[in-house]
Amino acid sequence: MIVQPGPVTYFRKPKEGHSGKIQTVLFDGVMTVTDSLAFAVQVAHGIVPAKAFGCGLLSIARV
């Protein structure tokens, strides 16, 4: 597996008075799915928080 750190994204939510940062990472490799139903549910709902910033996106293909 290849792990490539991405840029840090800083954000502010003025209405809530919150701010924070998101550190993105790109994982490139081969994954073995052992529970196809659980995997399908996670793909449908997103893998991680911060989906509005493009996090948790997957490119998947059969090998």
N, C-alpha and C positions, 0 to 999 in steps of 0.2 A: 504494500500500500504506500502511496505517495501522499504526504500531507504538506499542503502549501498554505501558509498563513496569508490572509488577505489584509486589506487596509482596515484600520479602526474607524468606525462610524460613530460620531457623537450626535446626540439628539436632545431636543428640549420639547417638553409639553407645557407650553405656557399656561394653559387653562388649569392644569393640575399642579403646576409648580414643580414638576419632576424633570430631571435630566439624567442622562446616562450615556453609556457607550456600548457598542457591540463590536466584538472582535470576530471577524469571519474567518473561516478555514475551508479550504477545498480538499476533500478526500478523493483520491483517485485509486481505484483498485477493483478487486472482485469480491463480491459478497455472496455468501450462501444463505438462502432463506430457508429456515427450518419450520416456520409457522406461516403458511401462505395467507391465511385469513387475517392474522394480526398485522402482517406486512401490508396487505391491501387496505386495511382500516387506517393505518398510519399514513400511507401514501395519499389516501383520500382526504385526510384531515390536516395534513402537514406534519412535518417531522419535529420541528422546534418552534419556540416562540420567535418573534421578530420577522414573521412572514411578510409584513408590510415593507421590510427592508430587503426582501429577496432571499432571506435565510430559509433553510430547510427545503430548498428546491432539489429535486433529484432528476438525473438523467439515467434511466435504467434500460437495459437491454438484455435479452437472453444471450448466454454464451454457449 
